[in-house]
Amino acid sequence: MTIAQASFDASTAADVRRGLTSRPKSLPPHLLYDAVGSELYEQITDLPEYYLTRAERAILGTHATDIVARAASSSPRPLGVVELGAGSASKTEVVLRAVLDRQPGCVYVAIDVSRVAIEGAKDRLAVELPRVRVRPLVMSHEQGISALRGTEGPHLVLFIGSSVGNFGDEDASALFRSVKDALGPETSLLLGTDLRKSPELLLSAYDDAAGVTAAFNKNLLSRINRELGGRFDLDRFRHVARWNERASRMEMHLESKDSHDVAIDALDVRVHFDAGETIHTESSIKYDLPRVERLLASGGFTLETTYFDEARTFAVHLARASAKAA
């Protein structure tokens, strides 16, 4: 899951039109994260079923000093930290503290399309870590990376929270290549990935007993109602979590309970739903280590080391920009 933007623009409104008039229907996962969705996501990370955040936080807490030492070791210049999809930056704070143990200060570039999330992180870090200079970039991953092109390294680029699982393999590798091309050879990448495990454990993580994930998913329809004049009746849809074994991913869907039409005034469209038809709202790939290594290699990075939580449910990988072209 990822933190995303606060309001629709012309491009994302076009995404809604295209996604809801296609078969099968789908919507980009970043649309889940308006202010309400972002708050619901923060609640999800504290749920007993949602092991991902706790596992990754434990890994960072145990290994942040080693991660930073490896990323900073090749250059006499201070290490800068860049984060894709920074959100609240709560786990990132562990890494930033380790950086400050090595050097007097740090520039932290927080890239996210949610202004509310980034401003909240900036305000909190100003109090808790005043030696960190936060540079917020309220834009997409690709735009943020482009804005940093040519910035002097070394850089530690964080792409944590299993956010890579929202990307297909080709798109993920293309994103890594853009990071390497923009920031150069003194770039390390810290990548968080959820691992393959029991489907029962995965299903409970994405369909919790308290119904918070269901509310998070259905809020996307509320957002379309609020911002695009949608006429969705949320009671006519149910949250569905599915394990797709062939694709090795968890999927979230919104399933129509009956056959009906929904008008979206700002788009001047009327969308028909058959009973049982779904909108695919998010995928989260679950990885094995060979797949991660292939992704990194095709993106121009060489895997240096992998850290696991105690139960080996989650992994954080540290990779370096490869000397040779990908």
C-alpha positions as CSV (number, residue, x, y, z in Angstrom):
1,M,0.0,0.0,0.0
2,T,1.2,3.5,-0.8
3,I,0.5,7.1,0.3
4,A,-0.8,9.2,-2.4
5,Q,-2.5,12.4,-3.5
6,A,-5.1,14.7,-2.0
7,S,-7.3,15.6,-4.9
8,F,-8.0,14.6,-8.5
9,D,-6.5,16.5,-11.4
10,A,-7.2,16.2,-15.1
11,S,-4.9,13.2,-15.4
12,T,-6.2,11.2,-12.6
13,A,-9.8,12.0,-13.5
14,A,-8.9,10.5,-16.9
15,D,-7.6,7.5,-15.1
16,V,-11.0,7.1,-13.4
17,R,-12.9,7.4,-16.7
18,R,-10.6,4.9,-18.4
19,G,-10.6,2.4,-15.5
20,L,-14.3,2.3,-14.9
21,T,-15.2,2.1,-18.6
22,S,-12.8,-0.8,-19.3
23,R,-13.3,-4.5,-18.9
24,P,-12.2,-5.7,-16.4
25,K,-12.6,-2.5,-14.4
26,S,-9.7,-1.2,-12.4
27,L,-8.4,2.0,-10.7
28,P,-4.8,3.0,-9.9
29,P,-4.0,2.2,-6.3
30,H,-2.6,5.7,-5.6
31,L,-6.2,7.0,-5.7
32,L,-6.9,5.2,-2.5
33,Y,-4.9,7.8,-0.5
34,D,-6.8,11.0,-0.1
35,A,-6.8,12.5,3.5
36,V,-9.4,10.0,4.7
37,G,-7.7,7.1,3.0
38,S,-4.3,8.0,4.3
39,E,-5.7,8.1,7.9
40,L,-7.4,4.7,7.4
41,Y,-4.1,3.3,6.1
42,E,-2.3,4.5,9.2
43,Q,-4.9,2.6,11.2
44,I,-4.3,-0.5,9.1
45,T,-0.6,-0.5,9.9
46,D,-1.5,-0.9,13.6
47,L,-3.9,-3.8,13.2
48,P,-2.9,-7.2,14.6
49,E,-3.4,-8.9,11.3
50,Y,-1.2,-6.4,9.3
51,Y,2.2,-7.8,10.1
52,L,4.1,-5.9,7.3
53,T,4.7,-2.6,9.1
54,R,5.8,-4.2,12.3
55,A,8.2,-6.6,10.5
56,E,9.8,-3.9,8.4
57,R,10.1,-1.5,11.4
58,A,11.9,-4.3,13.4
59,I,14.3,-4.9,10.5
60,L,15.2,-1.2,10.3
61,G,15.5,-0.9,14.0
62,T,18.0,-3.8,14.1
63,H,20.0,-3.0,11.0
64,A,19.8,0.7,10.3
65,T,23.4,1.3,11.5
66,D,24.8,-1.3,9.1
67,I,22.6,-0.1,6.2
68,V,23.8,3.5,6.6
69,A,27.5,2.4,7.1
70,R,27.3,0.4,3.8
71,A,25.6,3.2,1.9
72,A,28.0,5.9,3.1
73,S,31.3,4.0,3.0
74,S,32.3,4.7,-0.5
75,S,32.3,8.5,-0.4
76,P,33.9,11.2,1.8
77,R,30.8,13.4,1.2
78,P,27.8,13.4,3.5
79,L,25.1,10.8,2.7
80,G,21.8,12.1,1.5
81,V,18.5,10.2,1.9
82,V,15.8,10.2,-0.8
83,E,12.5,8.4,-0.2
84,L,9.9,7.4,-2.9
85,G,6.4,7.5,-1.4
86,A,7.6,9.0,1.9
87,G,4.1,9.3,3.5
88,S,4.4,9.9,7.2
89,A,8.1,8.9,7.2
90,S,7.6,7.1,10.6
91,K,9.9,4.2,9.7
92,T,12.3,6.4,7.9
93,E,13.1,8.2,11.1
94,V,15.0,5.1,12.2
95,V,17.3,5.4,9.2
96,L,17.7,9.1,9.6
97,R,18.8,8.7,13.2
98,A,21.5,6.2,12.1
99,V,22.7,8.8,9.5
100,L,23.0,11.5,12.1
101,D,25.1,9.1,14.2
102,R,27.7,9.3,11.4
103,Q,27.5,12.9,10.3
104,P,26.5,16.3,11.6
105,G,23.4,16.7,9.4
106,C,21.4,15.2,6.6
107,V,19.3,16.3,3.6
108,Y,16.2,14.2,3.4
109,V,14.3,14.5,0.1
110,A,10.7,13.3,0.7
111,I,8.8,12.5,-2.5
112,D,5.1,11.9,-2.3
113,V,2.0,13.1,-4.1
114,S,0.2,13.7,-0.7
115,R,1.0,17.3,0.5
116,V,-0.7,16.6,3.8
117,A,1.4,13.6,4.5
118,I,4.7,15.3,3.6
119,E,4.0,18.5,5.5
120,G,3.1,16.4,8.6
121,A,6.3,14.5,8.3
122,K,8.3,17.7,7.8
123,D,6.8,19.3,10.9
124,R,7.4,16.3,13.0
125,L,11.0,15.8,11.9
126,A,11.7,19.5,12.5
127,V,11.0,18.9,16.2
128,E,12.4,15.4,16.6
129,L,15.4,15.6,14.3
130,P,16.3,19.2,13.8
131,R,19.6,18.4,12.1
132,V,17.7,16.8,9.2
133,R,16.9,19.3,6.4
134,V,13.7,18.1,4.8
135,R,13.2,18.9,1.1
136,P,9.6,18.0,0.3
137,L,8.7,17.2,-3.4
138,V,5.0,16.9,-3.8
139,M,4.9,15.0,-7.0
140,S,5.0,11.5,-8.5
141,H,8.0,9.2,-8.1
142,E,9.0,9.8,-11.7
143,Q,8.7,13.6,-11.4
144,G,10.6,13.6,-8.2
145,I,13.4,11.5,-9.5
146,S,13.7,13.8,-12.6
147,A,13.8,16.9,-10.3
148,L,16.9,15.4,-8.6
149,R,18.8,14.6,-11.7
150,G,22.5,15.4,-11.4
151,T,22.4,15.9,-7.6
152,E,25.7,15.1,-6.1
153,G,25.9,11.8,-4.2
154,P,26.2,9.6,-2.3
155,H,22.4,8.9,-1.9
156,L,20.5,6.3,0.0
157,V,17.2,5.9,-1.8
158,L,14.4,4.3,0.2
159,F,11.5,2.5,-1.5
160,I,10.1,0.7,1.5
161,G,6.7,-0.4,2.8
162,S,6.4,-3.1,0.2
163,S,5.3,-0.3,-2.2
164,V,7.2,-2.0,-5.1
165,G,4.5,-4.7,-4.9
166,N,2.1,-2.3,-6.5
167,F,4.2,-2.3,-9.6
168,G,4.6,-4.9,-12.4
169,D,8.1,-6.2,-12.7
170,E,8.9,-4.2,-15.9
171,D,7.6,-1.0,-14.3
172,A,9.5,-1.6,-11.1
173,S,12.8,-2.2,-13.0
174,A,12.1,0.9,-15.1
175,L,11.7,2.9,-11.9
176,F,15.0,1.6,-10.6
177,R,16.8,2.5,-13.9
178,S,15.4,6.0,-13.7
179,V,16.8,6.3,-10.1
180,K,20.3,5.2,-11.2
181,D,20.3,7.4,-14.3
182,A,19.2,10.5,-12.4
183,L,21.4,10.1,-9.3
184,G,24.5,8.4,-10.6
185,P,26.9,5.7,-9.5
186,E,27.0,6.6,-5.8
187,T,23.5,5.5,-5.3
188,S,22.3,2.8,-2.9
189,L,18.7,1.5,-3.0
190,L,16.9,0.2,0.1
191,L,14.0,-1.9,-1.0
192,G,11.3,-3.4,1.2
193,T,9.4,-6.5,-0.1
194,D,6.8,-8.7,1.4
195,L,7.6,-12.4,1.0
196,R,5.5,-15.3,-0.2
197,K,3.8,-17.1,2.7
198,S,0.6,-18.8,3.8
199,P,-2.4,-17.5,1.8
200,E,-4.4,-17.6,5.1
201,L,-2.0,-15.1,6.7
202,L,-2.1,-12.9,3.7
203,L,-5.9,-12.9,3.4
204,S,-6.3,-11.9,7.0
205,A,-3.8,-9.0,6.6
206,Y,-5.9,-7.6,3.7
207,D,-9.3,-8.3,5.1
208,D,-9.1,-7.6,8.8
209,A,-11.8,-8.5,11.3
210,A,-12.4,-4.9,12.3
211,G,-13.2,-4.0,8.7
212,V,-10.7,-1.1,8.5
213,T,-9.3,-2.4,5.2
214,A,-12.8,-2.7,3.8
215,A,-13.4,0.9,4.8
216,F,-10.1,2.0,3.3
217,N,-11.0,0.3,0.0
218,K,-14.6,1.6,-0.2
219,N,-13.4,5.1,0.6
220,L,-12.2,5.2,-3.0
221,L,-15.8,5.2,-4.1
222,S,-16.6,7.9,-1.5
223,R,-13.7,9.9,-2.9
224,I,-15.1,9.7,-6.4
225,N,-18.5,10.8,-5.0
226,R,-16.9,13.8,-3.3
227,E,-14.5,15.0,-5.9
228,L,-16.1,13.9,-9.2
229,G,-19.8,14.0,-8.4
230,G,-20.1,10.2,-8.4
231,R,-23.4,8.5,-7.3
232,F,-21.9,5.4,-5.8
233,D,-24.0,3.7,-3.1
234,L,-21.4,2.1,-1.0
235,D,-23.8,-0.4,0.4
236,R,-24.1,-2.0,-3.0
237,F,-20.4,-2.9,-3.0
238,R,-18.3,-5.3,-0.8
239,H,-14.6,-5.4,-0.2
240,V,-12.9,-8.5,-1.5
241,A,-9.3,-9.7,-0.9
242,R,-8.0,-12.4,-3.2
243,W,-4.8,-14.4,-3.4
244,N,-3.7,-14.8,-7.0
245,E,-1.3,-17.7,-6.9
246,R,-0.3,-17.5,-10.6
247,A,0.8,-13.9,-10.2
248,S,2.0,-14.3,-6.6
249,R,0.0,-11.3,-5.4
250,M,-2.7,-10.2,-3.1
251,E,-5.5,-8.3,-4.8
252,M,-8.1,-5.9,-3.5
253,H,-11.4,-5.6,-5.3
254,L,-14.7,-3.8,-4.9
255,E,-17.4,-6.2,-5.9
256,S,-20.9,-5.1,-7.0
257,K,-23.6,-6.9,-5.1
258,D,-26.2,-6.5,-7.8
259,S,-26.7,-5.2,-11.4
260,H,-26.9,-1.4,-11.5
261,D,-25.7,1.8,-13.1
262,V,-23.6,4.6,-11.5
263,A,-23.5,8.1,-12.8
264,I,-20.3,10.2,-12.4
265,D,-21.4,13.8,-13.1
266,A,-18.0,15.4,-13.6
267,L,-17.0,12.8,-16.2
268,D,-20.4,12.8,-17.9
269,V,-20.5,9.0,-17.8
270,R,-22.8,6.3,-16.6
271,V,-21.1,3.1,-15.6
272,H,-22.9,-0.2,-15.6
273,F,-22.0,-3.0,-13.1
274,D,-23.1,-6.6,-13.4
275,A,-23.8,-8.5,-10.2
276,G,-20.5,-9.9,-9.0
277,E,-18.4,-7.6,-11.3
278,T,-15.4,-6.0,-9.6
279,I,-13.2,-3.0,-9.7
280,H,-9.6,-4.1,-9.1
281,T,-8.1,-1.4,-6.8
282,E,-4.7,-2.7,-5.7
283,S,-2.3,-5.5,-6.1
284,S,0.6,-6.4,-3.8
285,I,3.1,-8.8,-5.1
286,K,4.7,-11.2,-2.7
287,Y,8.3,-12.0,-3.6
288,D,10.9,-14.7,-3.4
289,L,14.6,-13.7,-3.4
290,P,15.5,-14.7,-7.0
291,R,12.7,-12.5,-8.3
292,V,13.9,-9.5,-6.2
293,E,17.5,-10.0,-7.5
294,R,16.2,-10.1,-11.1
295,L,14.2,-6.9,-10.6
296,L,17.2,-5.1,-9.2
297,A,19.6,-6.4,-11.9
298,S,17.4,-5.3,-14.7
299,G,17.0,-1.9,-13.0
300,G,20.8,-1.4,-12.9
301,F,21.4,-2.4,-9.3
302,T,23.5,-5.2,-7.7
303,L,22.0,-6.8,-4.5
304,E,24.5,-6.4,-1.7
305,T,22.7,-7.9,1.3
306,T,19.2,-8.8,2.5
307,Y,17.8,-8.4,6.0
308,F,14.9,-10.4,7.4
309,D,12.6,-10.1,10.4
310,E,12.8,-12.9,13.0
311,A,9.9,-14.8,11.4
312,R,11.2,-14.2,7.9
313,T,7.8,-12.8,6.7
314,F,9.4,-9.6,5.2
315,A,12.7,-8.6,3.7
316,V,14.7,-5.4,3.2
317,H,17.3,-5.4,0.5
318,L,20.3,-3.1,0.1
319,A,21.5,-2.8,-3.4
320,R,24.2,-0.6,-5.1
321,A,24.1,1.0,-8.6
322,S,25.9,-1.4,-10.9
323,A,29.1,-0.3,-12.6
324,K,27.9,-1.7,-15.9
325,A,24.8,-0.7,-17.8
326,A,21.6,-2.7,-17.0
